[in-house]
């Protein structure tokens, strides 16, 4: 039986919670008569100056507390990694789901599919809204959980039900209109599947979404990702180069129209489309503040702009160093000008090694899905030189681990070379040219 309330993980010294005698293991059950289901409830309710709190102590006792405090003063409670309690998991069976295309025996976290509106608000996770009940929609409106990030894919009800494998999926337009009416800001995405939800269907989806401007603030178009592990899945294919080019021409025309009408481009293509087609990456102004950079929209532009700044500070010469920059097939195009600029520095010898994705299949071309075993199999230690540099997107955030479970030290041991990780051009320059060499 699930316990009520939110469990205290840590109490900040000298805080209100500390003065009240709260301890790790206690549970905050209610504040001012309202249930505390997760961190959002706690943050929403604790802003008041007067709080009536119901606490379940870790020893089973029950406390009733009256708290007087300054408005917006926090209680000083850390709820740790489980601060949202039970995660709402995805109930869809999407035709293009990447998790369903994962091989067995990988990290368990890679198989988890959340569809939690709270994590959309808190972390920017994309959700489909198919799991939402009316009460949860009302909660979003009441607590102003904004912005939200929503995977729309199509606004055609029948097609969306088919694509998501969920009878609730056809309610998307009504749900978006409700949220827009409640003043909730939304950013949306469409995973484009050629022959399924593109062309006329995409025209319809775009028209419906831009019709909810400014509540719907952006639409990102992302190409479907297909791995070699697809089994018993709908027949899908990826985009060809000429199809990507035509899509980008269409996006540019739509952006021109929206810039004139809305003073905002509204619709954006993922960087993969530009790199696949060979079309030029738009300038920063075309990204209008980069509302979907976490979705791979505009990252390359930010990378190139950062390189222009870093390049201006390069010295004429540096300590002798031969280095290899490893990346995915699409990343190589963004790295070309960087390697060329670095090789203008006397003493540096920088080359690019393109890693094909044998693990997931060569249709997967982004650097973020390159595995450790593909690096080991395809890199020749004798050709790396003094140092191997990898992009940070290959590794789990804040951990030195690849998708297949191999770690950075293991890669270094296998290749018998030191390995560094760069988050962008500025950090790459710092790695290759230490401050003592400038």
Secondary structure, 3 states (H helix, E strand, C coil): CCCCCEECCEECCCCHHHHHCCCCCCEEEEECCEECCCHHHHHHHCCCCEEEEEEECCCCCEEEEEEECCCCCCCCEECHHHCCCCCCECCCCCCCCCHHHCCCCCCHHHHCCECCHHHHHHHCCEECCCCCCHHHHHHHHHCCCCCEEEECCCCCHHHHHHHHCCHHHHHHHHHHHHHHHCCCCEEEEEEECCCCCCHHHHHHHHHHHHCCCCCEEEEEEEECCCCCCCCCCCCCCCCCHHHHHHHHHHHHHHHHHHHHHHCCCCEEECHHHHHHHCCCCCCHHHHCCCCCHHHCCCHHHHHHHHHHHHHHCCCCEEEEEEEEEEECCCHHHHHHHHHHHHCCCEEEEEEEEECCCCCCCCCCCCHHHCCHHHHHHHCCHHHHCCEEEEEHHHCCCCCCECCCCCEHHHHHHHHCCEEEEECCHHHHHHHHCCHHHC
